Amino acid sequence: MQIIDLKISGYRIRFENADSLITLRLHPKFNRFIKNFNDDDFDIRIRVSSGRTDLPPGSVCIFNGSYFGEETDKSLPTDFWSIWRSPESLHAMACFDRMDPGNKAILNFSTTGNEWSLKVGTKATVVDPMRYPLDGLIIYYLAMMHRDIFIHASGVVHDGKGYVFSGVSGKGKSTMAELWKQKGAEIIHDDRLVIRKKGSVFVMHNTPVYENDYPKEAVVSRIYLIEHGKENRSERLKGAASVTSVMVNCIQHNWGQETIRMLLESVNDLCNEVPVYRLSFKPDQEVTEKIS
């Protein structure tokens, strides 16, 4: 049996080959996240096999996913990924190829249990169990299980302080990360972060996107909700204004009241402990001096 252990954002993920006809092989971007766990020392175990990828009878679609900026890729099917509920479990369906409906995968999972399964319909003998969008879906539901926050944000560390710059696409996350890189800061990530509570502090973690990624984390000192502007101007947000503004930028599948409640409680806890600001900025070094 083939086993691959990963540690991403502190989550311990174990893949086991449950099918002798396939070999598991991860994309190189995960190489530096591979760890070896002791027996049963994992947060989830995902058994991977090949075969029919039919949803169980009675399954109902509860959330349709988007392309996350890949809308112009016409090779992708219109139902790139979706979340389904059956009487027994939850299911994430990923369709990889518009021209080959059989090239898809179904992740069978639970938000309370740590035994999941992944069925791939591809005829290939080599399978990447973290192929996009499976990687983001697995990390998202692990974050949800642990009441953590998966957010559109870049994160940097400078002079011992961790800054989170949050915003949807086009608001300046990558620009801000580059400005801080020029200043000598460590970049935790320039697009997506997982924020987890550890004791009395909140810690931001990166997720693998680029081939040279390796695990990074830092305590969050401040959160900035950013947008491009004609001047550098910040405003402290408190109470409901801070919570709702951060919530907007969180990655969330709002298919049930319980999922919304859990995320709202986590964001409220974060905003009670970490100062939140709205920041309009010009794309030059002046903004880094203003924040420092």
N, C-alpha and C positions, 0 to 999 in steps of 0.2 A: 504493500500500500504506500502510495506517495503522499507525503505531508509537506505543506508549506505553511510556515508561521510568519505572520506580519504583525508589527506593532506600529499603528498609525494613530496619531493624536492620543496616545496612551491606551488605545483599544487593542486588545490582543485577539487577533483574527487567525483562526486555523482553517486551512483548506485540506480536505482529505479526498483522495481519488477513490471514488466508490465504483469505478468502471475501469476494468483492465484494458479497454479498447482505446482509452484516451490518456494523454500525458498532459499534466498541468505545467504551464510555462507563463510566467508573469512578464509584463512589459519591463524593460530595463529601468524605467523610472521608479520601480518599487525595490530595486536591488538593495538600497541602503536602509530599507525598512524591514528587511527580512531578519527575523530573530528565531531562536530555538527555545521553545517553551518546555517546561516539564509536563508530564502527563496530566491532562485535565486542567492545566493552568492557562485557560483561555476565557475570553468573554463570550465569544461565539465560535461554534464549529460548523463549517459549511461543507457538507458532503456533495461532491460534484460527480454527475453521471451524464450520459448521453441517451437520447431516445426521443420519444414523442413529448412535445411540449404543450399538451392540452391542459387547459384550466379545468379544475374539478367542476362537476355539475353544480349548478346553482350559483356560480361565481358572478359577482356584480362589480362593474367598474366603479371605483369610488374616487379616482383622481387620474387626470390625463396630464402627462408631463410635457414639457417644452424642450426645444433644442438647445437652450442655454447659449444663444448666440450663433447657432449653426443653421439658422433658417434658410440660408442661401445654398446649403449643400443639398442638391436635388437627388443625390443618391440615397438619402435617408428617407424612410417611410414616414407617412404623416402620423402614424401611431408609434413614434420612436420608442417611448416607454410609457407605462401606465401601471397603476396600483389597483389590485382587485381584492375583493373579500369573498371568501367562500365560507360555508358553515363551519369549517375546521380551522382555517388559517387565513393569513394574508399572503398575497402573491404580487411580486413585481415582474412585469413582462417587458422584456426589451427586444425590439425588432431591429436587427442590424442592417438589413439590406432590402431596399425597395423591390429589387428584381428577384429576390429569393425569399418568399414568405416563410420557408422552413428554417432560415438562418436566424433563429431567435433563441432566447433563453428565458426560463421562468425561475425566479428565486422564491422559494417557499419559506416564509419566515414568521416569527412571532415577536411582538414587542415585550413579551414577558419571559420567553424561554431562550436558551442559548444553543439550541440544536436547530440548525437551518439546513436546507438542501437547495442545490442548484442543478437544474436539468437543462442541458444544452442540446439543441436540435441540429447543430452543424454536423456535417459529415467529416469535418477535419479530425485528424487524430491528435492534434495539439490544441489545447484549449487554454485561453487566458481567462480565469474566473473573475478578474478585475477589469475586464474590457469595458470601456466607456459605453453606456452609462452605468454599468453595474457598480463600478468603484464608488461613484457619488451616492448611489442609492444605499449601498451597504453602510457607508460612513454616516449618511443622514439618519438611517434608522438606528444605528448604534448610538448616535448622539441623542436621539429622541428617547431611547430606552433609558439612558443615563441622565436624562433631564438636562442635557447640555445644549449649547447654542451653536448652530452651523450658520455662518453669516458671510455675506458678500462684503469683504473688507481686506485691506492690506494692513500688515502689522510690522512695526519696526521697534528696535531697541537702541536707545542712545543715552549715554551717561547713566546707565542703570534704570532708565524709565522705559516702560513699554507703552507705545501709542498704537491705538487701533483707529484706522481711517476707513469709515464705512460708507458705502454708497452703491447704487446699482450701476450697471454698465454705462460708461461715459462720464461719470461724475469725478474721475480723477484719481482712482485708487493706484493705478500703475504709475501715473505721473508723480504722485506723492511719494511712492516707494523709491522712485529713481532720484528724486530730490534728496531724500534722506540717505540714499546710498552714496551720493556725491559728497555728503557731509561726513561719511564714515560710519553711518549706523549699520547695524545688522538687520537684514531684511528677513522677517519670519516668513512672510508670503506676500504676494502682490495682488491676490484676487479672492481667495477663500480662506477662512479661519474657522477652527473649532475652538470655542471658549468653554472651559471647564472650571468648576469651582473645586479648589483644593484647600481644605481647611478654611481659613478666613480670607483667602485671596482668590482671584480669578486668573486663570492661566490660558493664554492663547497658544494654539498649536497650528502648525502647517499641515497641509495634506499634499500627497504626491501629485504633481502636475508636470514638472519638467524633469528631464533625464538626470540632471545633476542634483536633484533634491535629496535632502537628508533630514532626519527628524530635528525640528527646532521648536522651542517653546520659550515663553517669557511671561512674567507677571504683568497684567494689564494695569497701567497707572491712570490712563485717561482714554476716553472714546471721543472721536470727532466724526460728526456726520458732515460729509464734505460735498462741495460743489464748486465749479469754477466761477470766478468772479473778477471784478475790475480792481478790487482791493482786498487786502487781508483783514478779515473781520470775523471775530468769534463771539458767540453768545452762549452762556451757560443755560442748559435746560434742566429742569427739575420736575419731579413728580410725574404725572401722566404724560406730560409733553415729552419727557425723555424716553419713557417706556414705549409709547406709540411710535416715536421716531426711529428707535432702534428696531422695533418689531418689523417695520416696513422693509428693512434690509436683510432680515433673517430668511434663510432658505427654509421653506415650510410647505408641507403637504396638508392642507387644512381639510381633511376628509371626515373629521369628527370633533365634537365639542371637547373631548378629553385631550386630544392632541393640541388644540388651541390653548386650553387651560394650562397644560404643563409648560408649554413654551412661554406663555404670558407670565407664569410664576417665576420661571428662570430669568427672564429678561427683567422683571421687576426687581428681583434679588440683585442682579448685576447692576442695575441703575441706582439702587440704594447704596451700593458700596463703591462704585467707580464713577467719578465725575464725567458727565456727558456734555459735549458742546456742539453747537452748529457752527461750521467753519466754511466761510467763503474765502477762496484763496487765488492768488496769481501764481502761475507756474514758474516761480523763481525761488532762490534761496532765502529770500526775505521771510517767507512763511515759516521756515524751519527755525529761524532766529526768534520769531515771535512766539513760537510754541515752547522752545527751550527756555 
